[in-house]
Amino acid sequence: MSNSLSSELLTGIAHKYGTPVYIYDTEKISSQYHSLTNEFSDQSVRFFYACKALTNISILKHIHALGASFDCSSINEVKLARYAGIPAEKILYTSNSIAFSEIEEAQKEGVHINIDSLSNLEKFGKKFGNSYPVGIRLRPNIMAGGNINISTGHAKSKFGIPIEKIDEVIDLVEQYNLNIAVLHVHTGSEISDVGLYMKGVHVLLDLAQKFPTVHTLDLGGGFKVPYEEGDTRTDIHLLAEEIRNAFDLAKQNTGREYKIWFEPGKYMVSECGYFVVSVTVLKETAATTFAGVDSGFNHLIRPMFYGSYHHIENLSNPGDEKKKYSVVGNICETDTFAWEREIAEIREGDLLVFRNAGAYGMEMASNFNSRFKPAEVMVKDGKPQLIRKRDTLEDLLKNQVI
Ligand code: LLP
């Protein structure tokens, strides 16, 4: 895989700030964003970065400076985005299974809101009537995405209002004179098949006809990026073309035009991220040679939680002969990052780097086993800057009432 940050730079950062450390290349984030905006430059499209992927304030500020908007999945993400200086108009709160009080808070903040249940829609109607435009998240009953754990639009998914309930939605809209501005779907993460993505788009285009006030169709996120050699990436050029055709046709047939929103998470920040760890222990066994590292699923849970592949390289000994290693963490439970993976010969003390660590890496980290969360470093204009300090014992104790 091509390196955009050099091994020397990653090694230097690891030596300066210690390991484990997350490192983000802001240039890569910029180029990902621009590749989206370029492909959609002739359409009325806004990109709301799904900040659940990575919420470090410095990263939010960088993405804000690019001109992006922000999709949030909790009221705290909304508050972090506001803290980062992002205006309310550029923030969208797409909630699921939340207490109505969070929606009230979001309304007070003045951000866009997508509601994903009939009960919250009714509460919203009772409290706000048509005074505040609102979006509805629908569940299109489409299976899409890398695997079942990251699929959200299928018929057993908790997300969104199932489309078979559309008459109940319309009843509520009429009863409370709701101003439905946006219809939303997000069918899953890592959707490489543009045809499948378009299925969700067509569901929205059909249903939008039932909502005269709708001016925007929010198509969610879910663009795939490659994680391993030979892996696919969503063809954004083709997607832009298909979307252009579908919306043109809808305009011809219905006379209606819509603005388009997207909510990319992984596409924006997966490839910008490098997670560097140190090898603490080598252990040869009959089954495999373990390379134990100073991290675990407390820092990068994707391999254990979703069976995700993260490419691993030996930064300290890159040219040496490849051998098979099982890379494991130091957590007091099974935590295997990779089983029997070919990696250039590993010695204790070597630095290993995990690729594609920007999205849902640090963001899903915890303090399990009372370990510290890693430091985060951002590389901007070629210069590394610390954007989050490693935890200390005080962090583990700070909320305990002793
Ligand atoms: N919009 C909504 C409403 C979402 O729920 C999500 C992700 C996104 C946008 C962004 O999706 P993306 O472009 O990143 O695929 N932790 C999992 C991914 C879970 C995605 C949850 N929702 C992983 O590490 O694979």
Boltz pocket constraint, residues with backbone or C-beta under 6 A from the ligand:
constraints:
  - pocket:
      binder: B
      contacts: [[A, 50], [A, 53], [A, 71], [A, 94], [A, 149], [A, 150], [A, 152], [A, 186], [A, 188], [A, 189], [A, 190], [A, 220], [A, 221], [A, 222], [A, 223], [A, 263], [A, 264], [A, 265], [A, 266], [A, 267], [A, 302], [A, 306], [A, 359], [A, 360]]
      max_distance: 6.0
